[in-house]
Amino acid sequence: MRSYIAGRRELQRQFWLLVRAGLAKKRAAVALGLNEDTGKDWFRQAGGVIPAYVTVPSTGRFLAFAEREEIFAGVERDESIRRIAQRLGRAPSTVFRELRRNMQQPYRAGRRPGPPPTRAWDYRPSRAQRRAERQAARPKPAKLAQHPQLRALVQAKLRERLSPQQVATELQQEFPDQPEMWVSPETIYRSIYVQGRGELRRELAVCLRTGRALRRPHRPSPAGQARIPGMVNISLRPPEVADRAVPGHWEGDLILGRRNQSAIGTLVERSTRFVMLLHLPRGHGPLEVQAAMIAATHRLPTLIWKSLTWDQGMEMRNHVDITLATGLDIYFCDPAKPWQRGSNENTNGLLRQYFPKGTDLSQHGPEHLEFVAAQMNRRPRKTLGWLRPAEALGRLFSSTSEQPGVALTD
């Protein structure tokens, strides 16, 4: 969506540059490959005035001083926030936050939600620019390093075995009118774990519930850096997969044993809920999962293997080789969205009756996995009209074999 908006703004900018160069609005639109009516609409919406963002330099993500001057001019003309934003080529929320941040007086308690009239705002671009430069300056002095009293309080509460979140909440309750005595849980964590900052003693880490000496940051991977090379996102999966009307589309995952040292692969066919289990006695790395997947596809006719949806686990790193060997189109879910494999997630929950969490899954041989899969496929399912998955798959094969020209052989 953001890339679409950015592309549209750049088109509008090129349109106005052509108009400023003397081209008629219709001809300017056609020159950019647009409809004539689009050019007329843009010209009418701007009131025939070239928007400021065409000539005002922009720094991209952050407002430039020239843009702040345009915001000030719009306020003086009593323009609405949307009108100012349109002239700058910015989102209305950007202009609103800029005014809210830099008006001289804060909101009064009890005021109705929403922005006040622009006349009520005393906005000065030079003051706003100085504040923005001050906020952007790095490195920033750490709050706990600057406030000995606050640092001592935080240390005392941590020694009482309070979590950083509990410490932050208690400080707000004890000092409701002194924001300088507040601190966020993340600041406390960083002060303990980040070397060289010196706000809190490193030995306080043992007071935390985990007691770990290092903290693993929970950040999303940078955009464009896929963990699995060449993976195809679920958004490109054909629509026929989503409605479950066409059989042959599977969902897969691993259920892990104690300390993630053992695993069992699980496969669920989306239309019949038929379950297959992958035996992984030598580990659950990419090569082991690849071999188990290829072996599983030889146990059912080829017509039932069309696509597979998996999460972004590294065990599927060899998905290209699996596709070449089986013909399966493999798609990957978005991170932290297990509902995109809803049938498989539900099945994994049922399988925990047979394979409890925290147990060693390598002790289960292939015969036991076959027994558990048969048990799962004999369960009547409400979503199938109380039909058993094995029966649903059998009916599918029966109806397919009656069609001329369709082979059920491997």
LUMMARMI-924263 format. One record per residue (C-alpha): x, y, z; residue in three letters; residue number from 0. Coordinates in nm, 2 decimals. Example, Ala and Ser with C-alpha at 12.3 -4.5 7.8 and 13.67 -1.06 7.14 Angstrom:
% LUMMARMI-924263
ATOM      px      py      pz   aa    i
ATOM    1.23   -0.45    0.78  ala    0
ATOM    1.37   -0.11    0.71  ser    1
//
This chain:
% LUMMARMI-924263
ATOM      px      py      pz   aa    i
ATOM    0.00    0.00    0.00  met    0
ATOM    0.28    0.24    0.09  arg    1
ATOM    0.46    0.18   -0.24  ser    2
ATOM    0.13    0.24   -0.43  tyr    3
ATOM    0.08    0.57   -0.25  ile    4
ATOM    0.44    0.68   -0.31  ala    5
ATOM    0.41    0.60   -0.68  gly    6
ATOM    0.08    0.79   -0.70  arg    7
ATOM    0.24    1.10   -0.54  arg    8
ATOM    0.53    1.08   -0.78  glu    9
ATOM    0.29    1.07   -1.07  leu   10
ATOM    0.11    1.37   -0.94  gln   11
ATOM    0.44    1.55   -0.89  arg   12
ATOM    0.54    1.48   -1.25  gln   13
ATOM    0.20    1.60   -1.37  phe   14
ATOM    0.24    1.93   -1.19  trp   15
ATOM    0.59    1.98   -1.32  leu   16
ATOM    0.46    1.94   -1.68  leu   17
ATOM    0.18    2.19   -1.60  val   18
ATOM    0.43    2.43   -1.46  arg   19
ATOM    0.63    2.39   -1.78  ala   20
ATOM    0.33    2.51   -1.98  gly   21
ATOM    0.16    2.19   -2.08  leu   22
ATOM   -0.22    2.18   -2.07  ala   23
ATOM   -0.36    1.96   -1.79  lys   24
ATOM   -0.51    1.71   -2.03  lys   25
ATOM   -0.20    1.68   -2.24  arg   26
ATOM    0.01    1.65   -1.92  ala   27
ATOM   -0.20    1.36   -1.80  ala   28
ATOM   -0.18    1.18   -2.14  val   29
ATOM    0.19    1.23   -2.15  ala   30
ATOM    0.22    1.03   -1.83  leu   31
ATOM   -0.01    0.75   -1.96  gly   32
ATOM   -0.31    0.87   -1.76  leu   33
ATOM   -0.67    0.94   -1.85  asn   34
ATOM   -0.75    1.30   -1.94  glu   35
ATOM   -1.02    1.30   -1.66  asp   36
ATOM   -0.75    1.22   -1.41  thr   37
ATOM   -0.56    1.53   -1.49  gly   38
ATOM   -0.88    1.74   -1.47  lys   39
ATOM   -0.96    1.59   -1.13  asp   40
ATOM   -0.61    1.66   -0.99  trp   41
ATOM   -0.63    2.02   -1.13  phe   42
ATOM   -0.98    2.08   -0.98  arg   43
ATOM   -0.88    1.93   -0.64  gln   44
ATOM   -0.59    2.16   -0.61  ala   45
ATOM   -0.79    2.46   -0.71  gly   46
ATOM   -0.56    2.53   -1.01  gly   47
ATOM   -0.27    2.60   -0.77  val   48
ATOM    0.05    2.40   -0.80  ile   49
ATOM    0.09    2.21   -0.47  pro   50
ATOM    0.38    2.30   -0.25  ala   51
ATOM    0.54    1.95   -0.26  tyr   52
ATOM    0.62    2.00   -0.62  val   53
ATOM    0.87    2.28   -0.54  thr   54
ATOM    0.94    2.23   -0.17  val   55
ATOM    1.23    1.99   -0.11  pro   56
ATOM    1.13    1.69    0.10  ser   57
ATOM    1.36    1.47    0.31  thr   58
ATOM    1.14    1.17    0.26  gly   59
ATOM    1.05    1.03    0.60  arg   60
ATOM    1.11    1.35    0.80  phe   61
ATOM    0.96    1.69    0.75  leu   62
ATOM    1.20    1.95    0.61  ala   63
ATOM    1.21    2.31    0.73  phe   64
ATOM    1.05    2.43    0.41  ala   65
ATOM    0.76    2.20    0.47  glu   66
ATOM    0.72    2.33    0.82  arg   67
ATOM    0.70    2.68    0.68  glu   68
ATOM    0.43    2.56    0.44  glu   69
ATOM    0.24    2.42    0.74  ile   70
ATOM    0.27    2.75    0.92  phe   71
ATOM    0.14    2.93    0.61  ala   72
ATOM   -0.16    2.70    0.59  gly   73
ATOM   -0.24    2.76    0.95  val   74
ATOM   -0.23    3.13    0.90  glu   75
ATOM   -0.47    3.09    0.60  arg   76
ATOM   -0.70    2.89    0.83  asp   77
ATOM   -0.68    2.59    0.60  glu   78
ATOM   -0.79    2.24    0.72  ser   79
ATOM   -0.53    1.98    0.81  ile   80
ATOM   -0.63    1.77    0.50  arg   81
ATOM   -0.59    2.07    0.28  arg   82
ATOM   -0.24    2.14    0.42  ile   83
ATOM   -0.14    1.78    0.38  ala   84
ATOM   -0.27    1.77    0.02  gln   85
ATOM   -0.05    2.07   -0.07  arg   86
ATOM    0.25    1.91    0.08  leu   87
ATOM    0.19    1.56   -0.06  gly   88
ATOM    0.19    1.42    0.30  arg   89
ATOM   -0.06    1.22    0.50  ala   90
ATOM   -0.30    1.42    0.71  pro   91
ATOM   -0.18    1.23    1.02  ser   92
ATOM    0.17    1.36    0.96  thr   93
ATOM    0.06    1.72    0.96  val   94
ATOM   -0.17    1.66    1.26  phe   95
ATOM    0.11    1.50    1.47  arg   96
ATOM    0.35    1.79    1.37  glu   97
ATOM    0.10    2.05    1.50  leu   98
ATOM    0.01    1.85    1.81  arg   99
ATOM    0.38    1.81    1.90  arg  100
ATOM    0.48    2.17    1.85  asn  101
ATOM    0.18    2.38    1.95  met  102
ATOM    0.26    2.61    2.24  gln  103
ATOM    0.00    2.48    2.48  gln  104
ATOM   -0.10    2.11    2.53  pro  105
ATOM   -0.45    1.98    2.52  tyr  106
ATOM   -0.67    2.06    2.81  arg  107
ATOM   -0.82    1.77    3.01  ala  108
ATOM   -1.18    1.68    2.92  gly  109
ATOM   -1.15    1.81    2.56  arg  110
ATOM   -1.33    1.63    2.29  arg  111
ATOM   -1.12    1.39    2.09  pro  112
ATOM   -0.99    1.51    1.75  gly  113
ATOM   -0.78    1.80    1.64  pro  114
ATOM   -0.88    2.15    1.76  pro  115
ATOM   -0.94    2.43    1.51  pro  116
ATOM   -0.61    2.54    1.34  thr  117
ATOM   -0.66    2.90    1.47  arg  118
ATOM   -0.61    2.77    1.83  ala  119
ATOM   -0.27    2.64    1.75  trp  120
ATOM    0.04    2.87    1.80  asp  121
ATOM    0.28    2.69    1.56  tyr  122
ATOM    0.62    2.83    1.48  arg  123
ATOM    0.83    2.64    1.21  pro  124
ATOM    1.17    2.75    1.35  ser  125
ATOM    1.09    2.63    1.70  arg  126
ATOM    0.95    2.30    1.56  ala  127
ATOM    1.27    2.25    1.35  gln  128
ATOM    1.50    2.31    1.65  arg  129
ATOM    1.30    2.06    1.85  arg  130
ATOM    1.31    1.80    1.58  ala  131
ATOM    1.69    1.84    1.54  glu  132
ATOM    1.73    1.82    1.92  arg  133
ATOM    1.52    1.50    1.93  gln  134
ATOM    1.71    1.34    1.64  ala  135
ATOM    2.06    1.41    1.80  ala  136
ATOM    2.25    1.09    1.88  arg  137
ATOM    2.38    0.95    2.11  pro  138
ATOM    2.11    1.05    2.37  lys  139
ATOM    2.20    1.05    2.74  pro  140
ATOM    2.03    0.76    2.92  ala  141
ATOM    1.76    0.86    3.17  lys  142
ATOM    1.88    0.63    3.45  leu  143
ATOM    2.23    0.76    3.41  ala  144
ATOM    2.12    1.11    3.46  gln  145
ATOM    1.88    1.05    3.76  his  146
ATOM    2.06    0.89    4.06  pro  147
ATOM    1.74    0.89    4.27  gln  148
ATOM    1.54    0.71    4.00  leu  149
ATOM    1.83    0.47    3.94  arg  150
ATOM    1.84    0.38    4.31  ala  151
ATOM    1.47    0.32    4.32  leu  152
ATOM    1.47    0.09    4.02  val  153
ATOM    1.76   -0.11    4.16  gln  154
ATOM    1.59   -0.15    4.49  ala  155
ATOM    1.27   -0.27    4.33  lys  156
ATOM    1.46   -0.52    4.11  leu  157
ATOM    1.62   -0.66    4.41  arg  158
ATOM    1.27   -0.72    4.55  glu  159
ATOM    1.22   -0.95    4.25  arg  160
ATOM    0.98   -0.72    4.07  leu  161
ATOM    0.98   -0.75    3.69  ser  162
ATOM    1.07   -0.44    3.49  pro  163
ATOM    0.71   -0.40    3.39  gln  164
ATOM    0.60   -0.41    3.76  gln  165
ATOM    0.87   -0.16    3.84  val  166
ATOM    0.76    0.08    3.57  ala  167
ATOM    0.39    0.05    3.68  thr  168
ATOM    0.48    0.11    4.05  glu  169
ATOM    0.68    0.42    3.97  leu  170
ATOM    0.39    0.58    3.78  gln  171
ATOM    0.16    0.50    4.08  gln  172
ATOM    0.40    0.64    4.34  glu  173
ATOM    0.48    0.95    4.14  phe  174
ATOM    0.17    1.03    3.94  pro  175
ATOM    0.26    1.40    3.90  asp  176
ATOM    0.63    1.35    3.83  gln  177
ATOM    0.69    1.21    3.48  pro  178
ATOM    1.07    1.25    3.54  glu  179
ATOM    1.04    0.96    3.79  met  180
ATOM    0.89    0.73    3.53  trp  181
ATOM    1.08    0.48    3.32  val  182
ATOM    0.97    0.23    3.06  ser  183
ATOM    1.03   -0.15    3.10  pro  184
ATOM    1.24   -0.15    2.79  glu  185
ATOM    1.47    0.12    2.93  thr  186
ATOM    1.53   -0.10    3.24  ile  187
ATOM    1.61   -0.40    3.02  tyr  188
ATOM    1.85   -0.21    2.81  arg  189
ATOM    2.02   -0.06    3.11  ser  190
ATOM    2.09   -0.41    3.25  ile  191
ATOM    2.19   -0.59    2.93  tyr  192
ATOM    2.36   -0.33    2.71  val  193
ATOM    2.73   -0.31    2.78  gln  194
ATOM    2.89    0.02    2.84  gly  195
ATOM    2.58    0.22    2.94  arg  196
ATOM    2.64    0.19    3.32  gly  197
ATOM    2.30    0.29    3.45  glu  198
ATOM    2.22   -0.03    3.64  leu  199
ATOM    2.45   -0.30    3.77  arg  200
ATOM    2.50   -0.60    3.55  arg  201
ATOM    2.45   -0.84    3.84  glu  202
ATOM    2.08   -0.73    3.86  leu  203
ATOM    2.01   -0.96    3.57  ala  204
ATOM    2.00   -1.25    3.82  val  205
ATOM    1.71   -1.07    3.99  cys  206
ATOM    1.50   -1.12    3.68  leu  207
ATOM    1.28   -1.42    3.65  arg  208
ATOM    1.48   -1.57    3.36  thr  209
ATOM    1.81   -1.50    3.51  gly  210
ATOM    1.98   -1.50    3.17  arg  211
ATOM    2.30   -1.32    3.12  ala  212
ATOM    2.21   -1.21    2.76  leu  213
ATOM    1.89   -1.08    2.61  arg  214
ATOM    1.77   -1.18    2.27  arg  215
ATOM    1.61   -0.89    2.08  pro  216
ATOM    1.27   -0.96    1.93  his  217
ATOM    1.28   -0.77    1.61  arg  218
ATOM    1.13   -0.86    1.27  pro  219
ATOM    1.38   -0.94    1.00  ser  220
ATOM    1.46   -0.65    0.77  pro  221
ATOM    1.23   -0.62    0.48  ala  222
ATOM    1.34   -0.80    0.17  gly  223
ATOM    1.56   -1.04    0.36  gln  224
ATOM    1.38   -1.38    0.34  ala  225
ATOM    1.51   -1.65    0.57  arg  226
ATOM    1.44   -1.91    0.31  ile  227
ATOM    1.58   -1.84   -0.04  pro  228
ATOM    1.33   -1.84   -0.33  gly  229
ATOM    1.02   -1.90   -0.11  met  230
ATOM    0.68   -1.81   -0.25  val  231
ATOM    0.45   -1.62   -0.02  asn  232
ATOM    0.10   -1.75    0.06  ile  233
ATOM   -0.05   -1.43   -0.10  ser  234
ATOM    0.04   -1.58   -0.44  leu  235
ATOM   -0.14   -1.91   -0.37  arg  236
ATOM   -0.42   -1.98   -0.62  pro  237
ATOM   -0.78   -1.88   -0.49  pro  238
ATOM   -0.89   -2.24   -0.54  glu  239
ATOM   -0.68   -2.34   -0.24  val  240
ATOM   -0.86   -2.10    0.00  ala  241
ATOM   -1.22   -2.23   -0.06  asp  242
ATOM   -1.12   -2.60   -0.01  arg  243
ATOM   -1.34   -2.70   -0.30  ala  244
ATOM   -1.05   -2.86   -0.49  val  245
ATOM   -0.87   -3.15   -0.32  pro  246
ATOM   -0.50   -3.20   -0.32  gly  247
ATOM   -0.38   -2.90   -0.13  his  248
ATOM   -0.20   -2.97    0.20  trp  249
ATOM   -0.08   -2.78    0.51  glu  250
ATOM    0.23   -2.89    0.69  gly  251
ATOM    0.44   -2.83    1.00  asp  252
ATOM    0.65   -2.99    1.27  leu  253
ATOM    0.55   -3.08    1.63  ile  254
ATOM    0.86   -3.06    1.85  leu  255
ATOM    0.97   -3.26    2.14  gly  256
ATOM    1.17   -3.19    2.46  arg  257
ATOM    1.41   -2.90    2.40  arg  258
ATOM    1.33   -2.90    2.03  asn  259
ATOM    1.57   -3.20    1.99  gln  260
ATOM    1.31   -3.43    1.82  ser  261
ATOM    1.02   -3.37    1.59  ala  262
ATOM    0.74   -3.53    1.39  ile  263
ATOM    0.62   -3.39    1.06  gly  264
ATOM    0.25   -3.34    1.01  thr  265
ATOM    0.06   -3.31    0.69  leu  266
ATOM   -0.32   -3.23    0.66  val  267
ATOM   -0.52   -3.23    0.33  glu  268
ATOM   -0.74   -2.92    0.34  arg  269
ATOM   -1.06   -3.06    0.19  ser  270
ATOM   -1.08   -3.40    0.35  thr  271
ATOM   -0.87   -3.33    0.67  arg  272
ATOM   -0.67   -3.65    0.60  phe  273
ATOM   -0.36   -3.67    0.82  val  274
ATOM   -0.02   -3.81    0.74  met  275
ATOM    0.28   -3.81    0.98  leu  276
ATOM    0.65   -3.79    0.88  leu  277
ATOM    0.89   -4.01    1.07  his  278
ATOM    1.21   -3.81    1.14  leu  279
ATOM    1.44   -4.04    1.34  pro  280
ATOM    1.77   -3.87    1.24  arg  281
ATOM    1.67   -3.51    1.31  gly  282
ATOM    1.45   -3.25    1.15  his  283
ATOM    1.69   -3.05    0.93  gly  284
ATOM    1.62   -2.96    0.57  pro  285
ATOM    1.76   -3.29    0.43  leu  286
ATOM    1.57   -3.51    0.66  glu  287
ATOM    1.24   -3.33    0.60  val  288
ATOM    1.30   -3.34    0.23  gln  289
ATOM    1.35   -3.71    0.23  ala  290
ATOM    1.04   -3.77    0.44  ala  291
ATOM    0.83   -3.54    0.23  met  292
ATOM    0.93   -3.72   -0.10  ile  293
ATOM    0.86   -4.06    0.06  ala  294
ATOM    0.51   -3.95    0.18  ala  295
ATOM    0.41   -3.84   -0.17  thr  296
ATOM    0.47   -4.19   -0.30  his  297
ATOM    0.21   -4.33   -0.06  arg  298
ATOM   -0.09   -4.17   -0.23  leu  299
ATOM   -0.18   -4.11   -0.59  pro  300
ATOM   -0.02   -3.81   -0.77  thr  301
ATOM   -0.36   -3.65   -0.82  leu  302
ATOM   -0.39   -3.57   -0.45  ile  303
ATOM   -0.06   -3.37   -0.44  trp  304
ATOM   -0.11   -3.02   -0.58  lys  305
ATOM    0.03   -2.78   -0.33  ser  306
ATOM    0.17   -2.75    0.02  leu  307
ATOM    0.15   -2.46    0.27  thr  308
ATOM    0.42   -2.44    0.54  trp  309
ATOM    0.55   -2.19    0.79  asp  310
ATOM    0.89   -2.02    0.75  gln  311
ATOM    1.08   -2.28    0.94  gly  312
ATOM    1.43   -2.36    0.82  met  313
ATOM    1.34   -2.73    0.79  glu  314
ATOM    1.19   -2.64    0.45  met  315
ATOM    1.50   -2.47    0.31  arg  316
ATOM    1.52   -2.74    0.04  asn  317
ATOM    1.16   -2.66   -0.09  his  318
ATOM    1.29   -2.62   -0.44  val  319
ATOM    1.43   -2.98   -0.44  asp  320
ATOM    1.10   -3.11   -0.30  ile  321
ATOM    0.90   -2.93   -0.58  thr  322
ATOM    1.13   -3.08   -0.84  leu  323
ATOM    1.09   -3.43   -0.70  ala  324
ATOM    0.72   -3.43   -0.63  thr  325
ATOM    0.56   -3.15   -0.85  gly  326
ATOM    0.42   -2.99   -0.53  leu  327
ATOM    0.38   -2.61   -0.54  asp  328
ATOM    0.50   -2.49   -0.20  ile  329
ATOM    0.39   -2.17   -0.04  tyr  330
ATOM    0.50   -2.01    0.29  phe  331
ATOM    0.29   -1.84    0.55  cys  332
ATOM    0.36   -1.49    0.69  asp  333
ATOM    0.56   -1.49    1.02  pro  334
ATOM    0.35   -1.52    1.34  ala  335
ATOM    0.02   -1.60    1.15  lys  336
ATOM   -0.06   -1.96    1.23  pro  337
ATOM   -0.42   -1.91    1.13  trp  338
ATOM   -0.30   -1.92    0.77  gln  339
ATOM   -0.26   -2.30    0.83  arg  340
ATOM   -0.57   -2.34    1.04  gly  341
ATOM   -0.63   -2.71    0.96  ser  342
ATOM   -0.28   -2.80    1.05  asn  343
ATOM   -0.27   -2.60    1.37  glu  344
ATOM   -0.59   -2.77    1.48  asn  345
ATOM   -0.46   -3.11    1.39  thr  346
ATOM   -0.13   -3.05    1.58  asn  347
ATOM   -0.34   -2.97    1.89  gly  348
ATOM   -0.52   -3.30    1.86  leu  349
ATOM   -0.20   -3.49    1.81  leu  350
ATOM   -0.07   -3.36    2.14  arg  351
ATOM   -0.30   -3.62    2.30  gln  352
ATOM   -0.06   -3.88    2.16  tyr  353
ATOM    0.26   -3.68    2.17  phe  354
ATOM    0.26   -3.46    2.48  pro  355
ATOM    0.47   -3.15    2.50  lys  356
ATOM    0.81   -3.19    2.67  gly  357
ATOM    0.85   -3.55    2.57  thr  358
ATOM    1.11   -3.72    2.35  asp  359
ATOM    0.94   -3.78    2.01  leu  360
ATOM    1.22   -3.99    1.87  ser  361
ATOM    1.10   -4.28    2.07  gln  362
ATOM    0.80   -4.32    1.84  his  363
ATOM    0.87   -4.56    1.55  gly  364
ATOM    0.71   -4.55    1.21  pro  365
ATOM    0.45   -4.82    1.31  glu  366
ATOM    0.33   -4.61    1.60  his  367
ATOM    0.30   -4.30    1.37  leu  368
ATOM    0.09   -4.50    1.13  glu  369
ATOM   -0.13   -4.61    1.41  phe  370
ATOM   -0.18   -4.25    1.53  val  371
ATOM   -0.25   -4.13    1.18  ala  372
ATOM   -0.51   -4.40    1.13  ala  373
ATOM   -0.67   -4.30    1.46  gln  374
ATOM   -0.69   -3.94    1.35  met  375
ATOM   -0.84   -4.04    1.01  asn  376
ATOM   -1.11   -4.25    1.18  arg  377
ATOM   -1.23   -3.95    1.39  arg  378
ATOM   -1.57   -3.82    1.27  pro  379
ATOM   -1.53   -3.45    1.18  arg  380
ATOM   -1.81   -3.20    1.22  lys  381
ATOM   -1.67   -2.99    0.95  thr  382
ATOM   -1.71   -3.29    0.71  leu  383
ATOM   -2.07   -3.35    0.82  gly  384
ATOM   -1.95   -3.61    1.07  trp  385
ATOM   -1.77   -3.80    0.79  leu  386
ATOM   -1.43   -3.95    0.87  arg  387
ATOM   -1.13   -3.82    0.68  pro  388
ATOM   -1.05   -4.17    0.56  ala  389
ATOM   -1.40   -4.20    0.42  glu  390
ATOM   -1.38   -3.85    0.26  ala  391
ATOM   -1.06   -3.95    0.09  leu  392
ATOM   -1.20   -4.28   -0.02  gly  393
ATOM   -1.50   -4.11   -0.18  arg  394
ATOM   -1.27   -3.87   -0.35  leu  395
ATOM   -1.07   -4.15   -0.51  phe  396
ATOM   -1.39   -4.34   -0.60  ser  397
ATOM   -1.54   -4.04   -0.78  ser  398
ATOM   -1.22   -3.97   -0.96  thr  399
ATOM   -1.17   -4.33   -1.08  ser  400
ATOM   -1.51   -4.31   -1.25  glu  401
ATOM   -1.39   -4.02   -1.46  gln  402
ATOM   -1.25   -4.13   -1.80  pro  403
ATOM   -0.88   -4.06   -1.85  gly  404
ATOM   -0.79   -4.02   -1.48  val  405
ATOM   -0.53   -4.26   -1.34  ala  406
ATOM   -0.49   -4.32   -0.97  leu  407
ATOM   -0.16   -4.49   -0.99  thr  408
ATOM    0.15   -4.34   -0.82  asp  409
//
